Amino acid sequence: MRLVPKRLRWFGLGAAAAWLFDPEKGHARRTQIADRSSAALRKAGRKMEGRSQYMADKVQGLGHKLDPHGENGESAAAGAVEPASRASMPGV
């Protein structure tokens, strides 16, 4: 009984190899598979990048909720340099 599934697997592997390495259309099929695979990887990468940015923003927001005035009791924006004053700095 166990030989039937094993033989079917080998038959399926042989059929897949014949389909992929067909002299007429095999190259086009392999190229299409490669293109679709790389597109799927790029899409997954963009999705993961978006999710990681979302989580980073969420953590930053929680930090502001927990300590809205900073460690020294100052405003969080107090340490930031405003564009107008930054432009008047020498060497900037």
Secondary structure, 3 states (H helix, E strand, C coil): CCHHHHHHHHHHHHHHHHHHCCCCCHHHHHHHHHHHHHHHHHHHHHHHHHHHHHHHHHHHHHHHHHCCCCCCCCCCCCCCCCHHHHHCCCCC
